[in-house]
Amino acid sequence: MDNNENNTTPVTENKPVIEIPQEYYNKLKDEARAKNEEMENAKRSEELSIQASQNMSSIFGKVFINMIIIVAIYFLSLKVNPWLLFVLPIIVVVFGFIFAVKDKEKNDYPTSILLSGMLLAVIAYILCMVNEDRADSWMYYTILSAIVGIIGMLIASLVNKLINDKANLKALGILGIILVFGALVGIPYYFYTKNPEEFYHYVFNQNNTNIQAETEEEFITKTLKNRYGLDFTCDNTNVKNQINQLKQRATERTCVANNIEATVQSLAYNEGSNQYIIIDDYIEKLLTDSFKEELQEEIVKVTDAASVNIYIYPEEGCTFVGDCVDSDEYFERLKDETDIENKYKISSNLDLSKYVNATALEFINDYKFKILIEVRGQYTGNEDYASYVNNVLSILNQKGLKNTFGYYITVLNYSSYSSLYSAVYKVKGDTNSEQSFKDPEVINLSE
């Protein structure tokens, strides 16, 4: 065998080398980078979403708590003491400090107090629209809530700036903040010291029951200003003085507002402090007297009466509004109606200002009066008194009067023998869901 054949060297095949372009590696890197960025963006979005959700929960929680606190302060200021209203800015300062320290640059308390005030303002405005009987009160709370929200945000923002941004505050900035806080305290105080009656009216929506006056006339005009929102001028050249049945000194004078002369009586309550019980007939001269006269004329025509007397009795305070007329309701309240402390309280708190621009019908229907009517004539006894009563009720309904507190109608016959009037027929009626005058109940006069 040939040795050359045994030692033959295998032939290697040279395959071509495939070179991968650099662009391919760049593409892989770009895809990996894009995927990482996408994952990071998704993670960041999720974190931001969680954080936003937490922030929303946080701010809505603060808004809810703020609203509860504000409403509670409103209630306490109304029921306990109006000055409790000024606890609100103190609470805002305290909470503003707490959240400024706790949340630092993420502090959203200023925004929450603004939202709280605005939401309460919206709610109060809606109630103002749907509850016309208390529209004035709800409008007051609408404005007050908006002011609380705006001033609360201002206070909380200033507190936050003092805590978290004091490094950037210059002396002038600090002075400005001090001046703002000083104005928030000083302006209301100045307003109160200069005109406490106006302060109580606009800030607390109440009358100042502690009127400060140096003379009896000043006390009278300030009380009437509270009562009607009008400036009265009193004639002191013809003042009548007397001592009433309760041994109180009583003075009577004429006071004028809007060209209407009212008889004003002042009863001594605490003369050492120039405090008086003020009784006037301005609302009668302005509204109810002419309305009664018109109603009397219409009733005379349908009852063959010689005259008709009409009285309106309120739920309380007939000394000041309406008529104190003999009725079961009046005798039940006689002690309260004649109590001097109760009289002074009513005199100090009575607010009829919203009726100054009303009609007599609006006033009577809104104030809730019991209507008492006396039909006086000379009758034979054969008349249909029930028909007279129905005619009277028909007129009351046609006039647009609302039966808000019930009614009495009494027919009185004149006796030429005794020269006196005596009741021959009497009915009463209660209020009803329709607030109409109907369903008279005959009263047994022999009892």
C-alpha positions as CSV (number, residue, x, y, z in Angstrom):
1,M,0.0,0.0,0.0
2,D,1.3,3.4,-0.9
3,N,2.1,5.5,2.2
4,N,1.1,8.6,0.4
5,E,-2.4,7.3,0.2
6,N,-2.6,6.6,4.0
7,N,-1.4,10.1,5.0
8,T,-3.7,12.1,2.9
9,T,-4.6,15.5,4.6
10,P,-8.4,16.2,4.6
11,V,-9.4,19.2,2.6
12,T,-11.2,21.9,4.7
13,E,-13.9,23.9,3.0
14,N,-13.7,27.6,3.6
15,K,-17.2,28.9,4.2
16,P,-17.8,32.6,3.8
17,V,-18.1,34.6,7.1
18,I,-21.4,36.5,7.5
19,E,-21.0,39.8,9.1
20,I,-24.0,41.2,11.0
21,P,-24.4,44.9,10.3
22,Q,-24.0,47.3,13.2
23,E,-27.4,48.8,12.4
24,Y,-29.0,45.5,13.6
25,Y,-27.3,45.8,17.0
26,N,-28.4,49.5,17.2
27,K,-31.9,48.5,16.4
28,L,-31.9,45.9,19.2
29,K,-30.6,48.5,21.6
30,D,-33.2,51.0,20.5
31,E,-36.0,48.4,20.9
32,A,-34.7,47.5,24.3
33,R,-34.4,51.1,25.3
34,A,-37.9,51.9,24.0
35,K,-39.3,48.9,25.9
36,N,-37.5,50.0,29.1
37,E,-38.8,53.6,28.6
38,E,-42.3,52.2,28.0
39,M,-42.1,50.2,31.2
40,E,-40.8,53.1,33.1
41,N,-43.5,55.4,31.7
42,A,-46.2,52.9,32.5
43,K,-44.8,52.6,36.0
44,R,-44.5,56.3,36.4
45,S,-48.1,56.8,35.1
46,E,-49.3,54.2,37.6
47,E,-47.5,55.9,40.4
48,L,-48.9,59.3,39.3
49,S,-52.4,57.8,39.1
50,I,-52.1,56.4,42.5
51,Q,-50.6,59.6,43.8
52,A,-53.4,61.6,42.1
53,S,-56.0,59.3,43.6
54,Q,-54.5,59.7,47.0
55,N,-54.3,63.5,46.6
56,M,-58.0,63.6,45.5
57,S,-59.0,61.4,48.4
58,S,-56.9,63.7,50.7
59,I,-58.4,67.0,49.4
60,F,-62.0,65.7,49.3
61,G,-61.5,64.4,52.9
62,K,-60.4,67.9,53.9
63,V,-63.3,69.5,52.1
64,F,-65.8,67.3,53.8
65,I,-64.3,68.0,57.3
66,N,-64.1,71.7,56.5
67,M,-67.8,71.8,55.5
68,I,-68.8,70.0,58.8
69,I,-66.8,72.5,60.8
70,I,-68.1,75.5,59.0
71,V,-71.8,74.4,59.3
72,A,-71.2,73.6,63.0
73,I,-69.8,77.1,63.6
74,Y,-72.8,78.6,61.7
75,F,-75.2,76.7,63.9
76,L,-73.4,77.7,67.2
77,S,-73.2,81.3,66.1
78,L,-76.9,81.4,65.4
79,K,-78.1,79.5,68.5
80,V,-75.4,80.3,71.1
81,N,-73.5,83.5,70.4
82,P,-73.0,85.3,67.0
83,W,-69.3,86.1,67.9
84,L,-68.5,82.4,67.6
85,L,-68.4,83.1,63.9
86,F,-64.9,84.5,64.4
87,V,-63.7,81.1,65.6
88,L,-63.5,80.1,61.9
89,P,-60.4,82.1,61.0
90,I,-58.7,80.8,64.1
91,I,-59.5,77.2,63.1
92,V,-58.2,78.0,59.6
93,V,-54.9,79.3,61.0
94,V,-54.5,76.2,63.2
95,F,-55.3,73.7,60.4
96,G,-53.2,75.7,57.9
97,F,-50.2,75.5,60.3
98,I,-50.7,71.7,60.8
99,F,-50.9,70.8,57.1
100,A,-48.1,73.2,56.1
101,V,-45.8,71.4,58.5
102,K,-47.1,67.9,57.6
103,D,-47.4,68.1,53.8
104,K,-44.9,70.9,53.1
105,E,-44.9,71.7,49.3
106,K,-47.8,69.2,48.8
107,N,-50.0,71.1,51.1
108,D,-53.5,71.4,49.6
109,Y,-55.3,72.7,52.6
110,P,-55.7,76.3,51.1
111,T,-57.5,74.8,48.0
112,S,-59.7,72.6,50.2
113,I,-61.0,75.5,52.3
114,L,-61.8,77.4,49.1
115,L,-63.7,74.4,47.7
116,S,-65.6,74.0,51.0
117,G,-66.8,77.6,51.1
118,M,-67.8,77.5,47.4
119,L,-69.7,74.2,47.8
120,L,-71.6,75.5,50.8
121,A,-72.3,78.7,48.9
122,V,-73.9,76.7,46.1
123,I,-75.9,74.6,48.5
124,A,-77.2,77.7,50.3
125,Y,-78.0,79.4,47.0
126,I,-80.1,76.4,45.9
127,L,-81.9,76.5,49.3
128,C,-82.5,80.2,48.7
129,M,-84.2,79.4,45.4
130,V,-86.5,76.6,46.8
131,N,-87.2,78.0,50.2
132,E,-88.7,81.4,49.6
133,D,-89.9,81.9,53.2
134,R,-86.2,82.0,54.3
135,A,-84.7,83.3,51.1
136,D,-83.0,86.2,52.9
137,S,-81.3,84.0,55.5
138,W,-80.1,81.5,52.8
139,M,-78.8,84.4,50.7
140,Y,-76.8,85.6,53.7
141,Y,-75.3,82.1,54.1
142,T,-74.5,82.0,50.4
143,I,-72.5,85.2,50.6
144,L,-71.0,84.3,53.9
145,S,-69.8,80.9,52.7
146,A,-68.2,82.4,49.6
147,I,-66.4,84.9,51.8
148,V,-65.3,82.2,54.2
149,G,-63.9,80.2,51.3
150,I,-61.9,83.1,49.8
151,I,-60.6,84.6,53.0
152,G,-59.9,81.0,54.4
153,M,-57.8,80.3,51.3
154,L,-55.9,83.6,51.7
155,I,-55.1,82.9,55.4
156,A,-54.1,79.3,54.8
157,S,-51.9,80.3,51.8
158,L,-50.1,82.9,53.9
159,V,-49.5,80.5,56.7
160,N,-48.2,77.9,54.2
161,K,-45.8,80.5,52.7
162,L,-44.5,81.5,56.1
163,I,-43.8,77.9,57.0
164,N,-42.5,76.5,53.7
165,D,-41.2,79.4,51.7
166,K,-39.7,81.7,54.4
167,A,-36.3,81.5,52.8
168,N,-37.6,83.3,49.8
169,L,-39.5,85.9,51.7
170,K,-38.0,89.3,52.0
171,A,-38.6,91.8,54.7
172,L,-41.2,93.6,52.6
173,G,-43.0,90.3,51.9
174,I,-43.2,89.5,55.6
175,L,-44.4,93.0,56.3
176,G,-47.2,92.6,53.7
177,I,-48.3,89.3,55.3
178,I,-48.4,91.0,58.7
179,L,-50.5,93.9,57.3
180,V,-53.0,91.4,55.7
181,F,-53.5,89.6,59.0
182,G,-53.8,93.0,60.8
183,A,-56.4,94.1,58.3
184,L,-58.4,90.9,58.8
185,V,-58.6,91.8,62.5
186,G,-58.6,95.6,62.4
187,I,-61.2,96.3,59.7
188,P,-64.0,94.3,61.4
189,Y,-63.1,95.8,64.8
190,Y,-63.1,99.4,63.4
191,F,-66.5,98.7,61.8
192,Y,-67.9,97.3,65.0
193,T,-66.7,100.2,67.2
194,K,-68.0,102.9,64.7
195,N,-71.4,101.4,64.0
196,P,-72.3,98.3,66.0
197,E,-75.9,98.1,64.8
198,E,-74.8,98.0,61.1
199,F,-72.1,95.5,62.1
200,Y,-74.6,93.1,63.6
201,H,-76.9,93.5,60.6
202,Y,-74.4,92.9,57.9
203,V,-71.9,90.5,59.6
204,F,-74.2,88.4,61.8
205,N,-77.5,89.0,59.9
206,Q,-79.0,89.9,63.3
207,N,-80.2,93.0,65.2
208,N,-77.9,94.3,67.9
209,T,-80.0,93.5,71.0
210,N,-77.6,95.5,73.2
211,I,-78.1,99.0,71.8
212,Q,-75.9,101.6,73.2
213,A,-77.6,105.0,73.5
214,E,-77.1,108.2,75.4
215,T,-80.7,109.4,75.2
216,E,-84.2,107.9,75.0
217,E,-84.6,109.4,71.5
218,E,-81.4,107.8,70.3
219,F,-82.5,104.4,71.6
220,I,-85.8,104.8,69.8
221,T,-84.3,105.7,66.5
222,K,-81.7,102.9,66.7
223,T,-84.4,100.3,67.6
224,L,-86.6,101.4,64.7
225,K,-83.5,101.3,62.4
226,N,-83.0,97.7,63.4
227,R,-86.6,96.9,63.1
228,Y,-87.3,98.3,59.6
229,G,-83.9,99.2,58.2
230,L,-85.0,102.8,57.8
231,D,-83.9,106.1,59.3
232,F,-86.6,107.6,61.5
233,T,-86.9,111.2,62.5
234,C,-88.9,111.8,65.7
235,D,-90.8,114.9,66.8
236,N,-89.8,115.6,70.4
237,T,-91.7,118.9,70.7
238,N,-95.0,117.1,71.5
239,V,-94.1,114.1,73.7
240,K,-96.9,112.7,75.9
241,N,-95.9,111.1,79.2
242,Q,-98.0,108.8,81.4
243,I,-97.8,105.9,83.8
244,N,-99.4,102.7,82.5
245,Q,-101.2,99.9,84.4
246,L,-97.9,98.2,85.2
247,K,-96.6,101.4,86.7
248,Q,-94.1,101.9,83.9
249,R,-93.3,105.3,82.6
250,A,-94.6,105.5,79.0
251,T,-93.9,108.2,76.5
252,E,-95.6,108.7,73.1
253,R,-94.3,110.6,70.1
254,T,-94.5,110.8,66.4
255,C,-91.7,109.4,64.2
256,V,-91.4,109.6,60.4
257,A,-89.8,107.5,57.8
258,N,-90.5,107.6,54.0
259,N,-93.2,110.2,54.7
260,I,-95.2,107.9,56.9
261,E,-96.0,109.1,60.4
262,A,-95.9,106.4,63.1
263,T,-97.0,106.7,66.7
264,V,-94.1,105.3,68.8
265,Q,-94.5,104.4,72.4
266,S,-91.4,103.8,74.6
267,L,-91.8,102.0,77.9
268,A,-89.2,102.3,80.6
269,Y,-87.2,99.0,81.0
270,N,-83.9,100.1,82.4
271,E,-83.7,103.9,82.4
272,G,-80.3,104.0,84.1
273,S,-78.9,102.4,81.0
274,N,-81.3,104.1,78.6
275,Q,-83.1,100.9,77.6
276,Y,-86.7,100.9,76.6
277,I,-89.4,98.7,75.1
278,I,-90.4,100.3,71.8
279,I,-93.9,99.8,70.4
280,D,-94.9,101.4,67.1
281,D,-97.6,101.2,64.4
282,Y,-95.4,101.8,61.3
283,I,-96.2,98.5,59.7
284,E,-99.9,99.1,60.2
285,K,-99.7,102.5,58.7
286,L,-97.6,101.2,55.8
287,L,-99.6,98.1,55.0
288,T,-102.4,96.6,57.0
289,D,-104.7,99.6,57.9
290,S,-105.7,100.3,54.3
291,F,-106.0,96.6,53.5
292,K,-108.4,96.2,56.5
293,E,-110.5,99.1,55.4
294,E,-110.9,97.7,51.9
295,L,-111.8,94.3,53.3
296,Q,-114.3,95.8,55.7
297,E,-116.1,97.6,52.9
298,E,-116.5,94.4,50.9
299,I,-117.8,92.4,53.9
300,V,-120.3,95.1,54.8
301,K,-121.9,94.7,51.4
302,V,-122.5,90.9,51.7
303,T,-123.7,90.8,55.3
304,D,-126.1,93.8,55.6
305,A,-123.8,94.9,58.4
306,A,-123.7,98.4,59.9
307,S,-119.9,98.0,60.5
308,V,-117.2,95.4,60.4
309,N,-114.2,95.1,62.6
310,I,-111.1,93.1,61.5
311,Y,-108.3,92.0,63.7
312,I,-105.1,90.0,62.9
313,Y,-103.5,88.1,65.8
314,P,-100.0,86.8,65.4
315,E,-98.5,83.7,67.1
316,E,-96.6,85.9,69.5
317,G,-95.8,89.5,70.2
318,C,-99.2,91.0,69.4
319,T,-98.1,94.1,71.4
320,F,-95.7,94.9,68.5
321,V,-97.3,93.4,65.4
322,G,-101.0,92.9,64.7
323,D,-103.8,93.1,67.3
324,C,-104.0,91.9,70.9
325,V,-107.7,90.8,70.7
326,D,-109.7,88.6,73.1
327,S,-109.4,85.0,71.9
328,D,-108.5,81.6,73.3
329,E,-105.0,81.9,71.8
330,Y,-104.4,85.3,73.4
331,F,-105.5,84.3,76.8
332,E,-103.3,81.2,76.6
333,R,-100.3,83.5,76.0
334,L,-101.4,86.3,78.2
335,K,-98.6,85.8,80.7
336,D,-95.9,85.8,78.0
337,E,-97.6,88.7,76.2
338,T,-97.5,90.9,79.3
339,D,-94.2,89.8,80.8
340,I,-91.8,92.7,80.7
341,E,-88.7,90.6,80.1
342,N,-90.3,88.9,77.1
343,K,-91.5,92.2,75.8
344,Y,-88.0,93.7,75.9
345,K,-86.6,90.6,74.1
346,I,-89.2,90.9,71.4
347,S,-88.7,94.6,71.1
348,S,-85.0,94.2,70.7
349,N,-85.1,91.3,68.2
350,L,-88.1,92.2,66.0
351,D,-87.0,92.5,62.4
352,L,-89.7,93.6,59.9
353,S,-87.3,95.0,57.3
354,K,-88.1,92.5,54.6
355,Y,-91.7,93.7,54.6
356,V,-91.0,97.3,54.0
357,N,-91.2,96.8,50.2
358,A,-93.9,94.0,50.4
359,T,-97.6,94.3,49.8
360,A,-100.1,94.0,52.6
361,L,-101.2,90.6,51.3
362,E,-97.7,89.3,51.2
363,F,-97.1,90.5,54.7
364,I,-100.2,89.0,56.2
365,N,-99.8,85.7,54.5
366,D,-96.1,85.4,55.4
367,Y,-96.3,86.5,59.0
368,K,-98.9,84.0,60.0
369,F,-101.9,85.7,61.5
370,K,-105.2,84.5,62.9
371,I,-108.0,86.4,61.2
372,L,-110.8,87.6,63.6
373,I,-113.8,89.3,62.0
374,E,-116.8,90.9,63.8
375,V,-119.9,91.6,61.7
376,R,-122.0,94.2,63.5
377,G,-125.6,95.0,62.5
378,Q,-129.2,95.3,63.7
379,Y,-130.9,92.1,62.8
380,T,-134.3,90.6,63.4
381,G,-133.1,87.1,64.1
382,N,-134.5,85.7,60.9
383,E,-131.3,86.2,58.9
384,D,-129.3,83.4,57.5
385,Y,-126.1,83.9,59.5
386,A,-124.5,80.8,58.0
387,S,-124.9,82.4,54.6
388,Y,-123.2,85.6,55.9
389,V,-120.3,83.5,57.1
390,N,-119.9,81.7,53.8
391,N,-119.9,85.1,52.0
392,V,-117.2,86.3,54.3
393,L,-115.1,83.2,53.7
394,S,-115.6,83.6,50.0
395,I,-114.2,87.1,50.1
396,L,-111.2,86.1,52.1
397,N,-110.3,83.4,49.5
398,Q,-111.0,85.8,46.6
399,K,-108.6,88.4,48.1
400,G,-105.8,85.8,48.1
401,L,-105.5,85.6,51.9
402,K,-104.0,82.4,53.2
403,N,-105.4,80.6,56.2
404,T,-102.1,80.1,58.0
405,F,-103.3,80.3,61.7
406,G,-107.1,79.8,61.6
407,Y,-110.0,82.3,61.9
408,Y,-113.0,83.4,63.9
409,I,-116.1,85.1,62.5
410,T,-118.6,86.6,64.9
411,V,-122.0,88.1,64.1
412,L,-123.1,90.7,66.7
413,N,-126.6,92.1,66.9
414,Y,-127.3,95.6,68.2
415,S,-130.0,95.9,70.8
416,S,-131.8,99.3,70.9
417,Y,-133.0,98.4,74.3
418,S,-129.6,98.0,75.9
419,S,-127.6,100.0,73.4
420,L,-125.2,97.1,73.3
421,Y,-123.9,94.5,70.7
422,S,-124.2,90.9,71.6
423,A,-122.9,87.8,69.8
424,V,-125.7,85.8,68.0
425,Y,-123.6,83.6,65.8
426,K,-120.0,82.6,65.9
427,V,-117.8,80.2,64.0
428,K,-114.1,79.2,64.0
429,G,-111.9,77.4,61.6
430,D,-108.4,75.9,61.7
431,T,-105.7,76.1,59.0
432,N,-105.5,73.3,56.5
433,S,-103.2,71.9,53.8
434,E,-104.7,74.2,51.2
435,Q,-104.5,77.2,53.5
436,S,-108.0,78.2,52.4
437,F,-110.9,79.6,54.5
438,K,-113.4,76.8,54.7
439,D,-115.2,74.3,57.0
440,P,-116.5,76.7,59.7
441,E,-117.3,75.2,63.0
442,V,-120.3,76.7,64.8
443,I,-119.5,77.7,68.4
444,N,-122.2,77.2,71.1
445,L,-122.7,80.6,72.6
446,S,-124.7,79.4,75.5
447,E,-121.7,77.7,77.1
